[in-house]
């Protein structure tokens, strides 16, 4: 692998890591807000929102897993180049 490709992958890895950290921090703040809301929010609207929030959390965790897989492959490629 030539150095320009390796450097591009390393730059992408850095950017993706930073993006992942920001996503996790922002989502943690949303989770905290959700827990506070969940303690006092009741009724059918609350149940509807909870259902949507649960799906959002699952989708987020899936996305994080995919990003981590991409990061793993980038590390494998750059370390073995």
mmCIF file of the N, C-alpha and C atoms, coordinates in Angstrom:
data_MODEL
# 
_entry.id   MODEL 
# 
loop_
_atom_site.group_PDB 
_atom_site.id 
_atom_site.type_symbol 
_atom_site.label_atom_id 
_atom_site.label_alt_id 
_atom_site.label_comp_id 
_atom_site.label_asym_id 
_atom_site.label_entity_id 
_atom_site.label_seq_id 
_atom_site.pdbx_PDB_ins_code 
_atom_site.Cartn_x 
_atom_site.Cartn_y 
_atom_site.Cartn_z 
_atom_site.occupancy 
_atom_site.B_iso_or_equiv 
_atom_site.pdbx_formal_charge 
_atom_site.auth_seq_id 
_atom_site.auth_comp_id 
_atom_site.auth_asym_id 
_atom_site.auth_atom_id 
_atom_site.pdbx_PDB_model_num 
ATOM 1   N N  . UNK A 1 1  ? 0.855   -1.175 0.000  1.00 0.00 ? 1  UNK A N  1 
ATOM 2   C CA . UNK A 1 1  ? 0.000   0.000  0.000  1.00 0.00 ? 1  UNK A CA 1 
ATOM 3   C C  . UNK A 1 1  ? 0.893   1.227  0.000  1.00 0.00 ? 1  UNK A C  1 
ATOM 4   N N  . UNK A 1 2  ? 0.588   2.182  -0.873 1.00 0.00 ? 2  UNK A N  1 
ATOM 5   C CA . UNK A 1 2  ? 1.423   3.382  -0.895 1.00 0.00 ? 2  UNK A CA 1 
ATOM 6   C C  . UNK A 1 2  ? 1.077   4.278  0.298  1.00 0.00 ? 2  UNK A C  1 
ATOM 7   N N  . UNK A 1 3  ? 2.009   5.168  0.618  1.00 0.00 ? 3  UNK A N  1 
ATOM 8   C CA . UNK A 1 3  ? 1.858   6.016  1.803  1.00 0.00 ? 3  UNK A CA 1 
ATOM 9   C C  . UNK A 1 3  ? 0.654   6.946  1.730  1.00 0.00 ? 3  UNK A C  1 
ATOM 10  N N  . UNK A 1 4  ? 0.314   7.423  0.537  1.00 0.00 ? 4  UNK A N  1 
ATOM 11  C CA . UNK A 1 4  ? -0.821  8.349  0.451  1.00 0.00 ? 4  UNK A CA 1 
ATOM 12  C C  . UNK A 1 4  ? -2.130  7.643  0.815  1.00 0.00 ? 4  UNK A C  1 
ATOM 13  N N  . UNK A 1 5  ? -2.284  6.405  0.390  1.00 0.00 ? 5  UNK A N  1 
ATOM 14  C CA . UNK A 1 5  ? -3.485  5.644  0.740  1.00 0.00 ? 5  UNK A CA 1 
ATOM 15  C C  . UNK A 1 5  ? -3.499  5.337  2.234  1.00 0.00 ? 5  UNK A C  1 
ATOM 16  N N  . UNK A 1 6  ? -2.350  4.936  2.758  1.00 0.00 ? 6  UNK A N  1 
ATOM 17  C CA . UNK A 1 6  ? -2.264  4.637  4.186  1.00 0.00 ? 6  UNK A CA 1 
ATOM 18  C C  . UNK A 1 6  ? -2.563  5.890  5.011  1.00 0.00 ? 6  UNK A C  1 
ATOM 19  N N  . UNK A 1 7  ? -2.001  7.019  4.615  1.00 0.00 ? 7  UNK A N  1 
ATOM 20  C CA . UNK A 1 7  ? -2.254  8.272  5.334  1.00 0.00 ? 7  UNK A CA 1 
ATOM 21  C C  . UNK A 1 7  ? -3.724  8.672  5.265  1.00 0.00 ? 7  UNK A C  1 
ATOM 22  N N  . UNK A 1 8  ? -4.339  8.452  4.119  1.00 0.00 ? 8  UNK A N  1 
ATOM 23  C CA . UNK A 1 8  ? -5.764  8.764  3.976  1.00 0.00 ? 8  UNK A CA 1 
ATOM 24  C C  . UNK A 1 8  ? -6.601  7.882  4.904  1.00 0.00 ? 8  UNK A C  1 
ATOM 25  N N  . UNK A 1 9  ? -6.264  6.605  4.977  1.00 0.00 ? 9  UNK A N  1 
ATOM 26  C CA . UNK A 1 9  ? -6.986  5.703  5.874  1.00 0.00 ? 9  UNK A CA 1 
ATOM 27  C C  . UNK A 1 9  ? -6.784  6.086  7.334  1.00 0.00 ? 9  UNK A C  1 
ATOM 28  N N  . UNK A 1 10 ? -5.568  6.465  7.691  1.00 0.00 ? 10 UNK A N  1 
ATOM 29  C CA . UNK A 1 10 ? -5.296  6.888  9.067  1.00 0.00 ? 10 UNK A CA 1 
ATOM 30  C C  . UNK A 1 10 ? -6.051  8.172  9.409  1.00 0.00 ? 10 UNK A C  1 
ATOM 31  N N  . UNK A 1 11 ? -6.131  9.088  8.459  1.00 0.00 ? 11 UNK A N  1 
ATOM 32  C CA . UNK A 1 11 ? -6.901  10.320 8.675  1.00 0.00 ? 11 UNK A CA 1 
ATOM 33  C C  . UNK A 1 11 ? -8.387  10.005 8.835  1.00 0.00 ? 11 UNK A C  1 
ATOM 34  N N  . UNK A 1 12 ? -8.873  9.102  8.005  1.00 0.00 ? 12 UNK A N  1 
ATOM 35  C CA . UNK A 1 12 ? -10.277 8.701  8.098  1.00 0.00 ? 12 UNK A CA 1 
ATOM 36  C C  . UNK A 1 12 ? -10.549 8.025  9.439  1.00 0.00 ? 12 UNK A C  1 
ATOM 37  N N  . UNK A 1 13 ? -9.619  7.194  9.875  1.00 0.00 ? 13 UNK A N  1 
ATOM 38  C CA . UNK A 1 13 ? -9.765  6.526  11.171 1.00 0.00 ? 13 UNK A CA 1 
ATOM 39  C C  . UNK A 1 13 ? -9.868  7.555  12.298 1.00 0.00 ? 13 UNK A C  1 
ATOM 40  N N  . UNK A 1 14 ? -9.004  8.556  12.267 1.00 0.00 ? 14 UNK A N  1 
ATOM 41  C CA . UNK A 1 14 ? -9.030  9.609  13.285 1.00 0.00 ? 14 UNK A CA 1 
ATOM 42  C C  . UNK A 1 14 ? -10.367 10.343 13.272 1.00 0.00 ? 14 UNK A C  1 
ATOM 43  N N  . UNK A 1 15 ? -10.814 10.723 12.089 1.00 0.00 ? 15 UNK A N  1 
ATOM 44  C CA . UNK A 1 15 ? -12.088 11.443 11.969 1.00 0.00 ? 15 UNK A CA 1 
ATOM 45  C C  . UNK A 1 15 ? -13.259 10.577 12.433 1.00 0.00 ? 15 UNK A C  1 
ATOM 46  N N  . UNK A 1 16 ? -13.236 9.311  12.075 1.00 0.00 ? 16 UNK A N  1 
ATOM 47  C CA . UNK A 1 16 ? -14.316 8.405  12.463 1.00 0.00 ? 16 UNK A CA 1 
ATOM 48  C C  . UNK A 1 16 ? -14.330 8.187  13.975 1.00 0.00 ? 16 UNK A C  1 
ATOM 49  N N  . UNK A 1 17 ? -13.150 8.072  14.575 1.00 0.00 ? 17 UNK A N  1 
ATOM 50  C CA . UNK A 1 17 ? -13.066 7.953  16.035 1.00 0.00 ? 17 UNK A CA 1 
ATOM 51  C C  . UNK A 1 17 ? -13.643 9.189  16.718 1.00 0.00 ? 17 UNK A C  1 
ATOM 52  N N  . UNK A 1 18 ? -13.297 10.358 16.219 1.00 0.00 ? 18 UNK A N  1 
ATOM 53  C CA . UNK A 1 18 ? -13.820 11.601 16.801 1.00 0.00 ? 18 UNK A CA 1 
ATOM 54  C C  . UNK A 1 18 ? -15.337 11.667 16.649 1.00 0.00 ? 18 UNK A C  1 
ATOM 55  N N  . UNK A 1 19 ? -15.817 11.296 15.488 1.00 0.00 ? 19 UNK A N  1 
ATOM 56  C CA . UNK A 1 19 ? -17.260 11.283 15.234 1.00 0.00 ? 19 UNK A CA 1 
ATOM 57  C C  . UNK A 1 19 ? -17.962 10.327 16.202 1.00 0.00 ? 19 UNK A C  1 
ATOM 58  N N  . UNK A 1 20 ? -17.385 9.160  16.399 1.00 0.00 ? 20 UNK A N  1 
ATOM 59  C CA . UNK A 1 20 ? -17.971 8.169  17.295 1.00 0.00 ? 20 UNK A CA 1 
ATOM 60  C C  . UNK A 1 20 ? -18.024 8.687  18.729 1.00 0.00 ? 20 UNK A C  1 
ATOM 61  N N  . UNK A 1 21 ? -16.966 9.341  19.168 1.00 0.00 ? 21 UNK A N  1 
ATOM 62  C CA . UNK A 1 21 ? -16.958 9.908  20.519 1.00 0.00 ? 21 UNK A CA 1 
ATOM 63  C C  . UNK A 1 21 ? -18.055 10.950 20.695 1.00 0.00 ? 21 UNK A C  1 
ATOM 64  N N  . UNK A 1 22 ? -18.204 11.826 19.712 1.00 0.00 ? 22 UNK A N  1 
ATOM 65  C CA . UNK A 1 22 ? -19.245 12.858 19.781 1.00 0.00 ? 22 UNK A CA 1 
ATOM 66  C C  . UNK A 1 22 ? -20.630 12.211 19.797 1.00 0.00 ? 22 UNK A C  1 
ATOM 67  N N  . UNK A 1 23 ? -20.843 11.228 18.943 1.00 0.00 ? 23 UNK A N  1 
ATOM 68  C CA . UNK A 1 23 ? -22.134 10.536 18.916 1.00 0.00 ? 23 UNK A CA 1 
ATOM 69  C C  . UNK A 1 23 ? -22.462 9.922  20.268 1.00 0.00 ? 23 UNK A C  1 
ATOM 70  N N  . UNK A 1 24 ? -21.482 9.244  20.854 1.00 0.00 ? 24 UNK A N  1 
ATOM 71  C CA . UNK A 1 24 ? -21.708 8.599  22.149 1.00 0.00 ? 24 UNK A CA 1 
ATOM 72  C C  . UNK A 1 24 ? -22.002 9.625  23.238 1.00 0.00 ? 24 UNK A C  1 
ATOM 73  N N  . UNK A 1 25 ? -21.269 10.727 23.248 1.00 0.00 ? 25 UNK A N  1 
ATOM 74  C CA . UNK A 1 25 ? -21.502 11.771 24.252 1.00 0.00 ? 25 UNK A CA 1 
ATOM 75  C C  . UNK A 1 25 ? -22.893 12.379 24.091 1.00 0.00 ? 25 UNK A C  1 
ATOM 76  N N  . UNK A 1 26 ? -23.255 12.706 22.859 1.00 0.00 ? 26 UNK A N  1 
ATOM 77  C CA . UNK A 1 26 ? -24.561 13.311 22.605 1.00 0.00 ? 26 UNK A CA 1 
ATOM 78  C C  . UNK A 1 26 ? -25.693 12.340 22.947 1.00 0.00 ? 26 UNK A C  1 
ATOM 79  N N  . UNK A 1 27 ? -25.507 11.085 22.588 1.00 0.00 ? 27 UNK A N  1 
ATOM 80  C CA . UNK A 1 27 ? -26.551 10.107 22.867 1.00 0.00 ? 27 UNK A CA 1 
ATOM 81  C C  . UNK A 1 27 ? -26.683 9.867  24.367 1.00 0.00 ? 27 UNK A C  1 
ATOM 82  N N  . UNK A 1 28 ? -25.573 9.925  25.083 1.00 0.00 ? 28 UNK A N  1 
ATOM 83  C CA . UNK A 1 28 ? -25.620 9.779  26.539 1.00 0.00 ? 28 UNK A CA 1 
ATOM 84  C C  . UNK A 1 28 ? -26.457 10.901 27.162 1.00 0.00 ? 28 UNK A C  1 
ATOM 85  N N  . UNK A 1 29 ? -26.304 12.110 26.650 1.00 0.00 ? 29 UNK A N  1 
ATOM 86  C CA . UNK A 1 29 ? -27.118 13.222 27.152 1.00 0.00 ? 29 UNK A CA 1 
ATOM 87  C C  . UNK A 1 29 ? -28.604 12.980 26.862 1.00 0.00 ? 29 UNK A C  1 
ATOM 88  N N  . UNK A 1 30 ? -28.903 12.458 25.676 1.00 0.00 ? 30 UNK A N  1 
ATOM 89  C CA . UNK A 1 30 ? -30.294 12.143 25.344 1.00 0.00 ? 30 UNK A CA 1 
ATOM 90  C C  . UNK A 1 30 ? -30.851 11.051 26.251 1.00 0.00 ? 30 UNK A C  1 
ATOM 91  N N  . UNK A 1 31 ? -30.027 10.049 26.536 1.00 0.00 ? 31 UNK A N  1 
ATOM 92  C CA . UNK A 1 31 ? -30.471 8.976  27.425 1.00 0.00 ? 31 UNK A CA 1 
ATOM 93  C C  . UNK A 1 31 ? -30.778 9.501  28.823 1.00 0.00 ? 31 UNK A C  1 
ATOM 94  N N  . UNK A 1 32 ? -29.950 10.411 29.308 1.00 0.00 ? 32 UNK A N  1 
ATOM 95  C CA . UNK A 1 32 ? -30.181 11.014 30.619 1.00 0.00 ? 32 UNK A CA 1 
ATOM 96  C C  . UNK A 1 32 ? -31.503 11.776 30.622 1.00 0.00 ? 32 UNK A C  1 
ATOM 97  N N  . UNK A 1 33 ? -31.737 12.547 29.583 1.00 0.00 ? 33 UNK A N  1 
ATOM 98  C CA . UNK A 1 33 ? -33.001 13.278 29.465 1.00 0.00 ? 33 UNK A CA 1 
ATOM 99  C C  . UNK A 1 33 ? -34.179 12.308 29.379 1.00 0.00 ? 33 UNK A C  1 
ATOM 100 N N  . UNK A 1 34 ? -33.998 11.224 28.627 1.00 0.00 ? 34 UNK A N  1 
ATOM 101 C CA . UNK A 1 34 ? -35.058 10.229 28.497 1.00 0.00 ? 34 UNK A CA 1 
ATOM 102 C C  . UNK A 1 34 ? -35.392 9.611  29.857 1.00 0.00 ? 34 UNK A C  1 
ATOM 103 N N  . UNK A 1 35 ? -34.379 9.259  30.625 1.00 0.00 ? 35 UNK A N  1 
ATOM 104 C CA . UNK A 1 35 ? -34.638 8.664  31.942 1.00 0.00 ? 35 UNK A CA 1 
ATOM 105 C C  . UNK A 1 35 ? -35.421 9.625  32.831 1.00 0.00 ? 35 UNK A C  1 
ATOM 106 N N  . UNK A 1 36 ? -35.069 10.894 32.800 1.00 0.00 ? 36 UNK A N  1 
ATOM 107 C CA . UNK A 1 36 ? -35.791 11.897 33.594 1.00 0.00 ? 36 UNK A CA 1 
ATOM 108 C C  . UNK A 1 36 ? -37.242 12.021 33.128 1.00 0.00 ? 36 UNK A C  1 
ATOM 109 N N  . UNK A 1 37 ? -37.431 12.064 31.823 1.00 0.00 ? 37 UNK A N  1 
ATOM 110 C CA . UNK A 1 37 ? -38.778 12.171 31.266 1.00 0.00 ? 37 UNK A CA 1 
ATOM 111 C C  . UNK A 1 37 ? -39.591 10.917 31.559 1.00 0.00 ? 37 UNK A C  1 
ATOM 112 N N  . UNK A 1 38 ? -38.978 9.776  31.426 1.00 0.00 ? 38 UNK A N  1 
ATOM 113 C CA . UNK A 1 38 ? -39.670 8.503  31.613 1.00 0.00 ? 38 UNK A CA 1 
ATOM 114 C C  . UNK A 1 38 ? -40.219 8.362  33.031 1.00 0.00 ? 38 UNK A C  1 
ATOM 115 N N  . UNK A 1 39 ? -39.540 8.969  33.999 1.00 0.00 ? 39 UNK A N  1 
ATOM 116 C CA . UNK A 1 39 ? -39.980 8.889  35.392 1.00 0.00 ? 39 UNK A CA 1 
ATOM 117 C C  . UNK A 1 39 ? -41.296 9.625  35.633 1.00 0.00 ? 39 UNK A C  1 
ATOM 118 N N  . UNK A 1 40 ? -41.608 10.621 34.815 1.00 0.00 ? 40 UNK A N  1 
ATOM 119 C CA . UNK A 1 40 ? -42.798 11.439 35.070 1.00 0.00 ? 40 UNK A CA 1 
ATOM 120 C C  . UNK A 1 40 ? -43.829 11.411 33.937 1.00 0.00 ? 40 UNK A C  1 
ATOM 121 N N  . UNK A 1 41 ? -43.457 10.917 32.779 1.00 0.00 ? 41 UNK A N  1 
ATOM 122 C CA . UNK A 1 41 ? -44.324 10.936 31.602 1.00 0.00 ? 41 UNK A CA 1 
ATOM 123 C C  . UNK A 1 41 ? -45.194 9.688  31.603 1.00 0.00 ? 41 UNK A C  1 
ATOM 124 N N  . UNK A 1 42 ? -46.511 9.860  31.508 1.00 0.00 ? 42 UNK A N  1 
ATOM 125 C CA . UNK A 1 42 ? -47.430 8.727  31.559 1.00 0.00 ? 42 UNK A CA 1 
ATOM 126 C C  . UNK A 1 42 ? -48.468 8.826  30.447 1.00 0.00 ? 42 UNK A C  1 
ATOM 127 N N  . UNK A 1 43 ? -49.191 7.748  30.270 1.00 0.00 ? 43 UNK A N  1 
ATOM 128 C CA . UNK A 1 43 ? -50.283 7.739  29.309 1.00 0.00 ? 43 UNK A CA 1 
ATOM 129 C C  . UNK A 1 43 ? -49.901 7.111  27.982 1.00 0.00 ? 43 UNK A C  1 
ATOM 130 N N  . UNK A 1 44 ? -50.852 7.150  27.047 1.00 0.00 ? 44 UNK A N  1 
ATOM 131 C CA . UNK A 1 44 ? -50.632 6.494  25.754 1.00 0.00 ? 44 UNK A CA 1 
ATOM 132 C C  . UNK A 1 44 ? -49.537 7.189  24.947 1.00 0.00 ? 44 UNK A C  1 
ATOM 133 N N  . UNK A 1 45 ? -49.454 8.509  25.045 1.00 0.00 ? 45 UNK A N  1 
ATOM 134 C CA . UNK A 1 45 ? -48.381 9.219  24.331 1.00 0.00 ? 45 UNK A CA 1 
ATOM 135 C C  . UNK A 1 45 ? -47.021 8.796  24.862 1.00 0.00 ? 45 UNK A C  1 
ATOM 136 N N  . UNK A 1 46 ? -46.940 8.583  26.166 1.00 0.00 ? 46 UNK A N  1 
ATOM 137 C CA . UNK A 1 46 ? -45.681 8.137  26.768 1.00 0.00 ? 46 UNK A CA 1 
ATOM 138 C C  . UNK A 1 46 ? -45.301 6.754  26.255 1.00 0.00 ? 46 UNK A C  1 
ATOM 139 N N  . UNK A 1 47 ? -46.284 5.882  26.134 1.00 0.00 ? 47 UNK A N  1 
ATOM 140 C CA . UNK A 1 47 ? -46.012 4.534  25.624 1.00 0.00 ? 47 UNK A CA 1 
ATOM 141 C C  . UNK A 1 47 ? -45.558 4.579  24.166 1.00 0.00 ? 47 UNK A C  1 
ATOM 142 N N  . UNK A 1 48 ? -46.205 5.427  23.372 1.00 0.00 ? 48 UNK A N  1 
ATOM 143 C CA . UNK A 1 48 ? -45.798 5.581  21.970 1.00 0.00 ? 48 UNK A CA 1 
ATOM 144 C C  . UNK A 1 48 ? -44.372 6.107  21.881 1.00 0.00 ? 48 UNK A C  1 
ATOM 145 N N  . UNK A 1 49 ? -44.072 7.104  22.686 1.00 0.00 ? 49 UNK A N  1 
ATOM 146 C CA . UNK A 1 49 ? -42.728 7.684  22.672 1.00 0.00 ? 49 UNK A CA 1 
ATOM 147 C C  . UNK A 1 49 ? -41.699 6.659  23.127 1.00 0.00 ? 49 UNK A C  1 
ATOM 148 N N  . UNK A 1 50 ? -42.042 5.894  24.158 1.00 0.00 ? 50 UNK A N  1 
ATOM 149 C CA . UNK A 1 50 ? -41.118 4.875  24.672 1.00 0.00 ? 50 UNK A CA 1 
ATOM 150 C C  . UNK A 1 50 ? -40.795 3.847  23.585 1.00 0.00 ? 50 UNK A C  1 
ATOM 151 N N  . UNK A 1 51 ? -41.809 3.458  22.831 1.00 0.00 ? 51 UNK A N  1 
ATOM 152 C CA . UNK A 1 51 ? -41.601 2.494  21.748 1.00 0.00 ? 51 UNK A CA 1 
ATOM 153 C C  . UNK A 1 51 ? -40.634 3.052  20.697 1.00 0.00 ? 51 UNK A C  1 
ATOM 154 N N  . UNK A 1 52 ? -40.847 4.296  20.315 1.00 0.00 ? 52 UNK A N  1 
ATOM 155 C CA . UNK A 1 52 ? -39.970 4.936  19.323 1.00 0.00 ? 52 UNK A CA 1 
ATOM 156 C C  . UNK A 1 52 ? -38.563 5.094  19.893 1.00 0.00 ? 52 UNK A C  1 
ATOM 157 N N  . UNK A 1 53 ? -38.465 5.498  21.157 1.00 0.00 ? 53 UNK A N  1 
ATOM 158 C CA . UNK A 1 53 ? -37.154 5.686  21.786 1.00 0.00 ? 53 UNK A CA 1 
ATOM 159 C C  . UNK A 1 53 ? -36.391 4.364  21.872 1.00 0.00 ? 53 UNK A C  1 
ATOM 160 N N  . UNK A 1 54 ? -37.083 3.296  22.213 1.00 0.00 ? 54 UNK A N  1 
ATOM 161 C CA . UNK A 1 54 ? -36.442 1.986  22.299 1.00 0.00 ? 54 UNK A CA 1 
ATOM 162 C C  . UNK A 1 54 ? -35.876 1.578  20.941 1.00 0.00 ? 54 UNK A C  1 
ATOM 163 N N  . UNK A 1 55 ? -36.629 1.820  19.883 1.00 0.00 ? 55 UNK A N  1 
ATOM 164 C CA . UNK A 1 55 ? -36.129 1.516  18.524 1.00 0.00 ? 55 UNK A CA 1 
ATOM 165 C C  . UNK A 1 55 ? -34.940 2.400  18.182 1.00 0.00 ? 55 UNK A C  1 
ATOM 166 N N  . UNK A 1 56 ? -35.007 3.668  18.556 1.00 0.00 ? 56 UNK A N  1 
ATOM 167 C CA . UNK A 1 56 ? -33.899 4.589  18.296 1.00 0.00 ? 56 UNK A CA 1 
ATOM 168 C C  . UNK A 1 56 ? -32.631 4.115  19.000 1.00 0.00 ? 56 UNK A C  1 
ATOM 169 N N  . UNK A 1 57 ? -32.769 3.666  20.247 1.00 0.00 ? 57 UNK A N  1 
ATOM 170 C CA . UNK A 1 57 ? -31.603 3.170  20.987 1.00 0.00 ? 57 UNK A CA 1 
ATOM 171 C C  . UNK A 1 57 ? -31.009 1.946  20.302 1.00 0.00 ? 57 UNK A C  1 
ATOM 172 N N  . UNK A 1 58 ? -31.854 1.039  19.856 1.00 0.00 ? 58 UNK A N  1 
ATOM 173 C CA . UNK A 1 58 ? -31.370 -0.160 19.171 1.00 0.00 ? 58 UNK A CA 1 
ATOM 174 C C  . UNK A 1 58 ? -30.668 0.206  17.866 1.00 0.00 ? 58 UNK A C  1 
ATOM 175 N N  . UNK A 1 59 ? -31.245 1.136  17.116 1.00 0.00 ? 59 UNK A N  1 
ATOM 176 C CA . UNK A 1 59 ? -30.622 1.586  15.863 1.00 0.00 ? 59 UNK A CA 1 
ATOM 177 C C  . UNK A 1 59 ? -29.278 2.252  16.130 1.00 0.00 ? 59 UNK A C  1 
ATOM 178 N N  . UNK A 1 60 ? -29.215 3.046  17.190 1.00 0.00 ? 60 UNK A N  1 
ATOM 179 C CA . UNK A 1 60 ? -27.965 3.715  17.542 1.00 0.00 ? 60 UNK A CA 1 
ATOM 180 C C  . UNK A 1 60 ? -26.894 2.687  17.893 1.00 0.00 ? 60 UNK A C  1 
ATOM 181 N N  . UNK A 1 61 ? -27.249 1.718  18.726 1.00 0.00 ? 61 UNK A N  1 
ATOM 182 C CA . UNK A 1 61 ? -26.285 0.684  19.106 1.00 0.00 ? 61 UNK A CA 1 
ATOM 183 C C  . UNK A 1 61 ? -25.811 -0.100 17.887 1.00 0.00 ? 61 UNK A C  1 
ATOM 184 N N  . UNK A 1 62 ? -26.710 -0.356 16.948 1.00 0.00 ? 62 UNK A N  1 
ATOM 185 C CA . UNK A 1 62 ? -26.342 -1.036 15.712 1.00 0.00 ? 62 UNK A CA 1 
ATOM 186 C C  . UNK A 1 62 ? -25.361 -0.189 14.902 1.00 0.00 ? 62 UNK A C  1 
ATOM 187 N N  . UNK A 1 63 ? -25.628 1.101  14.813 1.00 0.00 ? 63 UNK A N  1 
ATOM 188 C CA . UNK A 1 63 ? -24.733 2.008  14.081 1.00 0.00 ? 63 UNK A CA 1 
ATOM 189 C C  . UNK A 1 63 ? -23.355 2.064  14.722 1.00 0.00 ? 63 UNK A C  1 
ATOM 190 N N  . UNK A 1 64 ? -23.319 2.137  16.043 1.00 0.00 ? 64 UNK A N  1 
ATOM 191 C CA . UNK A 1 64 ? -22.036 2.156  16.755 1.00 0.00 ? 64 UNK A CA 1 
ATOM 192 C C  . UNK A 1 64 ? -21.266 0.876  16.458 1.00 0.00 ? 64 UNK A C  1 
ATOM 193 N N  . UNK A 1 65 ? -21.947 -0.238 16.475 1.00 0.00 ? 65 UNK A N  1 
ATOM 194 C CA . UNK A 1 65 ? -21.297 -1.508 16.163 1.00 0.00 ? 65 UNK A CA 1 
ATOM 195 C C  . UNK A 1 65 ? -20.713 -1.525 14.760 1.00 0.00 ? 65 UNK A C  1 
ATOM 196 N N  . UNK A 1 66 ? -21.429 -0.965 13.811 1.00 0.00 ? 66 UNK A N  1 
ATOM 197 C CA . UNK A 1 66 ? -20.933 -0.917 12.430 1.00 0.00 ? 66 UNK A CA 1 
ATOM 198 C C  . UNK A 1 66 ? -19.725 0.011  12.309 1.00 0.00 ? 66 UNK A C  1 
ATOM 199 N N  . UNK A 1 67 ? -19.773 1.142  13.002 1.00 0.00 ? 67 UNK A N  1 
ATOM 200 C CA . UNK A 1 67 ? -18.625 2.057  12.987 1.00 0.00 ? 67 UNK A CA 1 
ATOM 201 C C  . UNK A 1 67 ? -17.412 1.374  13.602 1.00 0.00 ? 67 UNK A C  1 
ATOM 202 N N  . UNK A 1 68 ? -17.611 0.670  14.712 1.00 0.00 ? 68 UNK A N  1 
ATOM 203 C CA . UNK A 1 68 ? -16.499 -0.027 15.356 1.00 0.00 ? 68 UNK A CA 1 
ATOM 204 C C  . UNK A 1 68 ? -15.925 -1.119 14.454 1.00 0.00 ? 68 UNK A C  1 
ATOM 205 N N  . UNK A 1 69 ? -16.779 -1.778 13.680 1.00 0.00 ? 69 UNK A N  1 
ATOM 206 C CA . UNK A 1 69 ? -16.303 -2.781 12.721 1.00 0.00 ? 69 UNK A CA 1 
ATOM 207 C C  . UNK A 1 69 ? -15.453 -2.127 11.637 1.00 0.00 ? 69 UNK A C  1 
ATOM 208 N N  . UNK A 1 70 ? -15.906 -0.997 11.126 1.00 0.00 ? 70 UNK A N  1 
ATOM 209 C CA . UNK A 1 70 ? -15.130 -0.264 10.116 1.00 0.00 ? 70 UNK A CA 1 
ATOM 210 C C  . UNK A 1 70 ? -13.777 0.138  10.688 1.00 0.00 ? 70 UNK A C  1 
ATOM 211 N N  . UNK A 1 71 ? -13.777 0.651  11.917 1.00 0.00 ? 71 UNK A N  1 
ATOM 212 C CA . UNK A 1 71 ? -12.514 1.047  12.557 1.00 0.00 ? 71 UNK A CA 1 
ATOM 213 C C  . UNK A 1 71 ? -11.579 -0.146 12.716 1.00 0.00 ? 71 UNK A C  1 
ATOM 214 N N  . UNK A 1 72 ? -12.125 -1.288 13.078 1.00 0.00 ? 72 UNK A N  1 
ATOM 215 C CA . UNK A 1 72 ? -11.316 -2.501 13.214 1.00 0.00 ? 72 UNK A CA 1 
ATOM 216 C C  . UNK A 1 72 ? -10.656 -2.853 11.882 1.00 0.00 ? 72 UNK A C  1 
ATOM 217 N N  . UNK A 1 73 ? -11.421 -2.816 10.799 1.00 0.00 ? 73 UNK A N  1 
ATOM 218 C CA . UNK A 1 73 ? -10.861 -3.150 9.489  1.00 0.00 ? 73 UNK A CA 1 
ATOM 219 C C  . UNK A 1 73 ? -9.807  -2.132 9.050  1.00 0.00 ? 73 UNK A C  1 
ATOM 220 N N  . UNK A 1 74 ? -10.044 -0.865 9.323  1.00 0.00 ? 74 UNK A N  1 
ATOM 221 C CA . UNK A 1 74 ? -9.042  0.150  8.981  1.00 0.00 ? 74 UNK A CA 1 
ATOM 222 C C  . UNK A 1 74 ? -7.747  -0.120 9.734  1.00 0.00 ? 74 UNK A C  1 
ATOM 223 N N  . UNK A 1 75 ? -7.845  -0.432 11.025 1.00 0.00 ? 75 UNK A N  1 
ATOM 224 C CA . UNK A 1 75 ? -6.640  -0.736 11.814 1.00 0.00 ? 75 UNK A CA 1 
ATOM 225 C C  . UNK A 1 75 ? -5.914  -1.957 11.267 1.00 0.00 ? 75 UNK A C  1 
ATOM 226 N N  . UNK A 1 76 ? -6.677  -2.985 10.928 1.00 0.00 ? 76 UNK A N  1 
ATOM 227 C CA . UNK A 1 76 ? -6.072  -4.196 10.366 1.00 0.00 ? 76 UNK A CA 1 
ATOM 228 C C  . UNK A 1 76 ? -5.323  -3.880 9.068  1.00 0.00 ? 76 UNK A C  1 
ATOM 229 N N  . UNK A 1 77 ? -5.952  -3.113 8.213  1.00 0.00 ? 77 UNK A N  1 
ATOM 230 C CA . UNK A 1 77 ? -5.344  -2.780 6.922  1.00 0.00 ? 77 UNK A CA 1 
ATOM 231 C C  . UNK A 1 77 ? -4.081  -1.954 7.111  1.00 0.00 ? 77 UNK A C  1 
ATOM 232 N N  . UNK A 1 78 ? -4.158  -0.923 7.955  1.00 0.00 ? 78 UNK A N  1 
ATOM 233 C CA . UNK A 1 78 ? -3.002  -0.027 8.108  1.00 0.00 ? 78 UNK A CA 1 
ATOM 234 C C  . UNK A 1 78 ? -1.866  -0.681 8.887  1.00 0.00 ? 78 UNK A C  1 
ATOM 235 N N  . UNK A 1 79 ? -2.184  -1.549 9.832  1.00 0.00 ? 79 UNK A N  1 
ATOM 236 C CA . UNK A 1 79 ? -1.127  -2.222 10.591 1.00 0.00 ? 79 UNK A CA 1 
ATOM 237 C C  . UNK A 1 79 ? -0.404  -3.265 9.753  1.00 0.00 ? 79 UNK A C  1 
ATOM 238 N N  . UNK A 1 80 ? -1.098  -3.861 8.821  1.00 0.00 ? 80 UNK A N  1 
ATOM 239 C CA . UNK A 1 80 ? -0.498  -4.910 7.994  1.00 0.00 ? 80 UNK A CA 1 
ATOM 240 C C  . UNK A 1 80 ? 0.044   -4.389 6.666  1.00 0.00 ? 80 UNK A C  1 
ATOM 241 N N  . UNK A 1 81 ? -0.009  -3.077 6.483  1.00 0.00 ? 81 UNK A N  1 
ATOM 242 C CA . UNK A 1 81 ? 0.462   -2.504 5.215  1.00 0.00 ? 81 UNK A CA 1 
ATOM 243 C C  . UNK A 1 81 ? 1.955   -2.244 5.257  1.00 0.00 ? 81 UNK A C  1 
# 
